[in-house]
Amino acid sequence: MALSYVAGVAGRHSVAIRVASSSKICSPTAIQFHHAVPRRYASLSASSAARKKSFQRGRLSQQEDVLAKPQKGPRTAEDDAEELERLEKSMAYSHLMPTVDAWGQQIGETLDVVLPRTFDAKLWAKDPKQAYSDLKGRIFNSVKNIVALLTLRSEGGVSTLSAVMAPPRLDKSDVSWSRLSGIFSTSSTKDSAIMGPLRAIALDAYEQLNKGVANGDDKVVAQHTTSRYQTQALELCKSARSKKRRGGRMFWTLDRLVEPVTVVSVRVTQGYMATEEPRFGNRLMIHALVKFDTEQSLEIYDERGNPVHERIPEGEPVWISDTDKRESWRVPAKSKRVVEYLVLEKRAWVNGPWQFREQMW
């Protein structure tokens, strides 16, 4: 979502909007569980026993905070012990309260999706070390993308990419390992590619979210966001509602796509750790880093209906889509190019939509 753009334009016209700082680019953390609870349980138990460090048992709310806070520095015995206790409590809680999703608590860190680095052949002459590092990063990202899509294929979770809500459960026996088509085309912009449905879902969610912020609609924003990004978006909603109460209005418009929406990095891990199968979808949690390169505009009107935004200069074309029905009194705002990299999250066992969880720079 173009939160920074909305805040910047509104700020120039005395609209008080505070934008929270973006999360850092995250690395793999405790949320990247192994594919079986016993293996993870045994690994953590052995690690904790070997280091011979005790820990203080806390409340469930304290253990949930472990996921809500990013890890800093190397993992310690206390970190392993806390994660082990959280797993134990979640497993017990899922049996005591079967109608509650014990595995649906907020995840503190994003999986290790990475921003793409532009390949520059001239960099090899100027800084070969940096050029090699960039090339290695691109290769590693491509390999991890393939592994993620291969996991979706093998686990029968490819339908998750095209599901707005939770996908139907698939029989893994119907998924053949020989069906490898599509796993090498993560960044393809073809509608027929494996990421084609997700690209369409991402663009629709992007539009709905930005319009929701401009309209001050908390319900729409909460539906399409999660984690710290939700807090940031809701703050902008509050500012938009404050302006509307004074009689002003705001309209956000996606004028056009400069480039097609592109999935540049995707990671998959097992997020549902209960012994029984989930009631919806499958056990996978997916994080996809999506690039949005758009031209968009924000119209701002005061309590008298006078436009206070930057207008389109005479002679410049006005981008109006077929679905954009504007009132006759509205004055089109000047378009701004906005390039954003946003992380979308899908918990395949939850009957809910894809949600924006972080912006990466």
N, C-alpha and C positions, 0 to 999 in steps of 0.2 A: 504494500500500500504506500501511496505517496504521502506519507504522514509528514515528512520533512518539508515537502513542497507545500502542502496545505498550511502547515505552521508558518512557513516563510512568507507566503502570500498574505495570510490573515494578519500576521504580525505587522506588516507594513501599513495595515489599515486599522491599527489600534484594537485588534482582536486578541485578547490575552489567551495565548495557547502555550503550554509548556510541553516540550518534547523530551521524553526520557532518553537517556543515553542508550545507544545500541549495545546489545550483548556482544561479547568478544567472539571471535571464531573459535569454536570449541573443538576439543579433541576427544577421542573415545574415552568413556568413563565407566563408572560402575553400572550404568544402565545397559551397557552392551553385554548382556548376559550370555552364558553358554546356552546351547540348545536343549539342555536338560537340567532340571533342578538338582538332581543328585550329584551331577558332576560339579556344578557351581558350589553346592553345599560342601562337598568333600574338599574342593580346592580352598575355600575360605577357611574351613575348619583346620586343615593342615597348616595353612599360612599363619593362622592365629596361634595355634599351638606351638609352632616352631619358634615364633618370636617371643613367646612366654610373656605376653602383656595382657593385663586385665582391663576390663572396661566396666563402666557404670551402666546398668540396665536403666532405660528411661521409658517414658510414656510413648504410646504409638504416635502421638502428634510430633514428638521430638524426632522419631525415626523418619517420619514423612518429610521432615525438614532436610534430611540428608539429600533427598532428591531435588529439593527446591534450591539448593545452594551449589554453585559451581565448585568443582574441586580445584584446589590450588597446590601446586607442587606435587611431589611423588606421593603415592598412596602409602599409608602407614598401617600398622596392625590395628589401630583403633578404627580406621576406615573399613577394613575388612570385617571387623567384629560388628560394626554398626550395620553394614550391608547384610551380613549373615542374620543378625537379629531381625532386621526388617523383612527379609525373606521368610523367616520362621513365623513372624506375626501375620504377614500377608496370607501365608498358606493356612494358618489357623483361622484367620478372620473369614476367609472364603468359605470355610466349612460351617462356621457359626452363622454367617449371614449370606446365604447362597444367592439372594436377590440383589446384593450389592457388589459392584465391581471393585474388588480389593486391589486390583492391578491398574486401576484407572487414575491413581494419584498423579499430580503434576510432575513431569520430568524436568529436572533442573538444567540439564545440558543437552544440546543438540548432538546427534550423531556426527561422525567426522566427515560430513559433506564439505567440499572445498570449493573456493572460488577458482574459476579457470584463469590460467595465465596465458596471455597472448604470446604465441611463438614468434620470436624475432631472430631471424638468421644473422643480422648484424651484431647481435649481442654476443655471439660466439667470439668475435674479434675483440670486442670491448671488455667483456667480463665473462670469460668461458666458465668460471666456477658458478656464476649466477645462472648462466644459460643452461648448464648441466642440471642445476637444481630445479629450474623451471621445467625442463624436459622430463626429469624423473618424476616430478609432481604430477604432470599431465598423464604419464604412463600409469602411475600408481592409481590415479583417480579413475582412469579408463578400466583398469583391471578390477577395481572395487565396484564400479558400476556393473560390469559383467557378472561379477559374483552375486551382487544384489538381485539382478534380474534372473539369474540362474536359480537363486534361492526361491524367488517368487514362482518360477516355473515348477521347481521340484516340490514345493509345498502346496501347489495348487492355488496360489494367491494372486495370479495375474489379473483376475477379475477385479481385484481391489483397486487397480489403477483406473478402472472405468466406473467405479461405484461412487456415487455421491454419498450414499449412506453405506451401511455395512453390506458386503457382498454375501451371496449365498455360500454355504459351506460346500467345498468340492471334495470328491473322493480322490485321494492322492493316487490310488491305483490307476485312475484314468489319465494321469499325467505321465507322459513318457519322457525319459531323459534325452531321447533322440530329438525331441522337439526343441531345438535350440534357436529357431528363427526369431529374430528380434532382439536377442540379448546383446548384440553388438551395436545397437542403434539408439542408445540412450538419448543423444542430443539431436536425433532426427526431427525435422519439422514437418514431415509428411503425416497427413491425417491417418494413413493406414499403418504407421509405425506403432510399436508397442506402447510408446508414450503419447500417442495421439489423443486418446480419451482423457488422459490426465492433463494435457495441455489445455484442452477445452474447458475442463472443470476449473483449472487454475485461473484462466482468464475470466470466466464468469464470476468466480469467487472474488477476484481482484476488483471487478467493477462493483459488485454488490457491497463489498467492504468500504470502498471509497465513498460511494453514495450514502451508505449508512452513517459514515463519519460526518459528512457534510450535512445530513439531515438530523444529526444528533440522536440516532436510533441505537440505543444500547443493545437491544435485542438482536438486531442484525449483526452488530459488531461482535457481540459475545458468541454468536453462532459460528462466525468465520475466523475467530482468533483463539489463541491459548497462550499460556505462559506469560512472560513479561511483555510480549507484544500486545497482548490483550489489555494490559494495564495502560500502555502507551496510547492505544487507540481509544479506550474509554475516556481518558483525560481529554482528548480532542473532542469527543462527543459532548462532554460536559461543557466545553467552551462554545461549541456550536449551538447547544441549547440555550446557553446564556445570551448569545447574540439574538436568537430567535425570540426570546422573551422580551427583548427590547424592540422587537418589530423588524429586525433585519433578517435577511435570508441568504443562503449559500447554495450554489449548485455546482457539483463536480461533474465533468464530462470527459470521457475517454474519446478524444478526437480521432486518433488513428494509431495503428501499430506501425512503428518504424521498422521493426523486424518481428518475425513470428515469435511467439512465446516459446522458450526453449528450456528443457530440463538439462542442466549441466552436470549435476551430481546427485546420486541417489544411494541411500544406504538402507539396509533391512536388518532387523534383529528380532529375536523372539521377545515379546513384551508380556505375553500372557503366560504365567508360569504355573498355573494350577494343574493338578494331575488330570482332572477331567477336561474334556474338550469344551471350548467356549460355545455358548448358545448361538452366537452370531459369528459369521465369517471364519477367521482363522486366528492363529496365535501371533501373527507378525505385526510389528510396528515399523512404519516406513517414514523416512525423512527424505524429502526431495528438494533440492535447491533449484529454484526456477528463476530464469532471467526474464524481466519485463522491460522492453524498450519501447516506450510509447510517447505520444504527444497528447497532453491532457491540459485541461483548462479549469479554472475555478472562478466562478462568478460570485461576487459579493455585493449585496445591496443593503443600504442603510434602512432605517425605519420608515423613510419616505419613499422607498423604492428606487432611489437614485443609485446608479452603479458606481462603486468605488474601486473597482478592479481595473487593471490595465486593458484597454480596449484593443481590438484588432485594427492596425493601421489601414488607412484607405488603400484599396488596390490589392490587398492580400486576400487570398481565398479563405472562405469560412468552411471548416470541416464539419459537416453535419451528416451523421449516419442515418440509415433508413429507419432505425428504431428510436432515434432521438426526436421526441416531439416537444418542441420548445414553445412556450407561450409567446405571443406576438410582442409583448412588452419587454422581453428579455434582451439584453445587449451581450452578444458573444464576447468572451474574454480571449485575450491573446494566449495562444497555445505555448506550452513549455515542454521541451523534451525532458523526459524523466527516465533514467535507467536504474532499475532496482533488482537486487538479488534477494529473494525471499524464500524462506524455508517453509515448506508445507509438511504437515504431519498428519498421518492416518494411523489410527489404532484399529486394526482390522476386526477386532473382536467387539468393538463398540458400535452401536447403531447410530452413528453420527457422521457428519461431513468431514472432508479434508479441511484443515485449519492452518492459518498462518501462525507460526510460532516465533520467528526471528527474522531480522534483516541483517544481511552481511555486507560488509564494505570492502 
